[in-house]
Amino acid sequence: MQTLVYTGCIPIAVIRIKWEQHLKNQRRTKMKKLNSIKWFTLGVMVTILMSALVIPATAANRQKQATLYYQDTKITLNGETVIPKDVNGNVIEPFVIDGTTYLPVRGIADALGVKVEWSAATNTVILETNRSIDHVPQFRTSAININLYEVWYENGKLHARAFITNGFNSTASNINVKDLKISNSDGIIAEGSFGILKNATNATIAPNGYITWVFTFSGDALKVQNADLTGHLRAESTIEYKY
């Protein structure tokens, strides 16, 4: 057993113990500082990483999971059934998400006589109505009449959207457009035969009703490319039908 005798002096053993405690305290303080720096640095790195992950996700296309309900939703325009189709003529069925009904833009635009285009560069649906001629169907008593309300050139073809009206008091069916001429002030710009008009079945028109139809002229039927479509346009037709 060691006996320490001292008068007014600190023993060497005590000094050693206190010095070791001092060193331990310094090491603890240093470790705390290092840990603080480590966690701060880690936090900064995580923030930078999260920012790098979030920014592209915000700028890029987003994905969202949803349940689509197909409920055999039907569309009518002025009492006439509209069957929406894509650019290739495939039927597109409307669907419902969270109580909201979604309709295909092209199918509805075609029914309303509105030009629709898609810009992949800007992810934009482009709608235009400035090619319209007359959005009011014109009836002739006891006659089947074709009157234009939109004409445009696209992909080297001339497209003419028209009302086909039934001026009879009975249903008209088997609408056979044997000849259709479109003229401007300079003369005939397109002329063609389209035969019996068919959609899901042979087109029929209710008494004193109408349907809309798009006639496309190409090849020999297209008499003038890039004709002036801004002035008065006239449609002359030879039609056979049953009623």
Buried (B, 14 or more C-beta within 10 A) or exposed (E): EEEEEEEEEEEEEEEEEEEEEEEEEEEEEEEEEEEEEEEEEEEEEEEEEEEEEEEEEEEEEEEEEEEEEEEEEEBEEEEBEBEBBEEEEEEBBBBBEEEEEEBBBBBBBBBBBBBBEEEEEEEEEEEEEEBBBBEEBBBEEEEBBBBBBBBBBEEEBBBBBBBBBBBBEEEBBBBBBEEBBBBBEEEBBBBBEBEBBEEEEEBBBBEEBBBBBEBBBEEEBBBBEEBEBEEEBEBEBEBEBEB
